[in-house]
Amino acid sequence: MAIKLKSIFLTLGIFYVLIGALGISNIGFFNKNIEYIISIILFLNGIYHIFYSMTNRKTPYFHWGLVLGEGVVELLSVAVVLLNTFTSQLFFTSYIGGLLCLKGLVLILGRDNKLTSWESTNAKVKVLVIIKGLLHFLFGSLIIILPLLADKAVYVVFGWYILFLGIHFLTEEYINNKKSDV
């Protein structure tokens, strides 16, 4: 099971880095296809989070219910985005930005109760989780605010967000490889 998880980290990391770099370098492509790109990212993240929560649910102190819930919300968000329930770009960016801010807050603040304890968590993993939470919150805030200031800038932020998400997966894969080498 660990090999499958490692290959998922590596595959998603490389894919997200490529998509993020494409978004940063080709804003027009992102502008025309943003609903599909975000839907693919949400779908892959949703499947990953559900798979990850199910394979690790018996691990002590793992917050599998929270991760499962995150995966379900991401999969439901795919339907919301693809069914084009948004009347404007502002509603779309507010929804996605709000989702990212919520994910960030859960990652940063959601570790103080019995269900999601930090106990027996590797220090490197703690740092990665907090950084991931801060990045989710930062990019979510930018995605909410930027359309009010500069319409096209939000596509660059989406590109950077996806790029950093890919870097996170690659970093997590690297840390998991180091743990298995020990």
Order of alpha helices (4+ residues) and beta strands (2+ residues): alpha-alpha-alpha-alpha-alpha-alpha
